[in-house]
Structure formats: C-alpha cells, structure tokens
Amino acid sequence: MATNIPPHNLREIVDAAILLIERPDATLKEVMKLVPGPDFPTGAYIAGREASKPLTKTGRGSFMMRAKAAIEEVGKDR
C-alpha cells in the first residue's frame, strides 16, 4: 500500500463525525465503536486491535498487518 494514511470506511467516518457534532464530549471508546480501525481494500487484518487506539486518539502510531489469502483448487471437475 503506497500511503502513510490507512484508508477508513467512509460510512463509519461520517457516523463518527455526526456523533462528535451532536456530542462533542463523546469518549474515544464511543468513537471507536463506530470506527473500529482502518479498512484495507486488500482485505488485510490488523494483528492486535489495541494498536489502533493510539492511532485514533493521536493520529500517530503503527500497527502490524497480516495478509488475507485463499487457496482455490481448480481441477477437471469444474
């Protein structure tokens, strides 16, 4: 992925923005219920959800990604 900013699900971001407009004192926990973390178009997983808390709170940090893979068998039966 060629970016320093991981992409997020737009619907989740809009929901979080509405929450913060309606309730500016909303907690990080409430925001993270709506935006659990980045949304990777390649389908990768974040290894350990705790890593995304500092990212959401400060905008800085890092996390480990794990690839998602599937093996399909193609044979004469198809």
N, C-alpha and C positions, 0 to 999 in steps of 0.2 A: 504494500500500500504506500503510495507516494504522497503522504501528507503528515503534518505534525499535529493535526486536529482530527481525532477519530470522528466519523460521522455518527449522527444520532437520528433516531426515528422522529420525523417532523411532527407527527401527531402527538407523541409524548412530550416534545418540547413545547408545543402550543398549549397542551393541557397544563404543564408546569408554569408557563407564563401567565395563564389565566388564574391559576391558584395564587401566584405571587402578586398579581394585580388586585385580586379580591381580598387576599390575606397577606400583606407584606411581612407579617411576623411568623409566617409558616416555617416550620423547622426543616432542617436538612433531611430528616427521616421522612417527613411528609412529601418532600420534593422527590426523594429517591424512590418512593412508592410509584410515582408517575414516570420517572426516568431512571430505570434500574441500571443503565450503563450504555455504552456505545452500541451502535447497530452496524455490524460489519457486513458489507454486501457479499463478501466471500463466504459468509457463514461460519466464521471462526468463533471460538469460545474464549472468554476471559478466564484464565486459571486463577481462581480465588476472587470472590466478589468484594472482599474487604478492600482491595486495591482501588476500587472505583470511588470510595468515599472521599479521600483527599482530592481526587480529581474533580469531583462535583463541588466540593466546598471551596477549593482554592484555584482550580483551573491548572494546577501543576501536579506532576507526578508521573508514574509509569505503571505499566501492568504487563503481565505475560499473556501471550495469546497462544492458543492451541488450535491447530487446524482441524477442520472437519473433513472427513473423507468417506467415500463409499466405494465399495468394490462391487461391480456388476459382472456377473458371469454371462457370457454370450456363447451359445452353442447351437448345435443343429436343431434342437427342439423349438427354436423360435422361428 
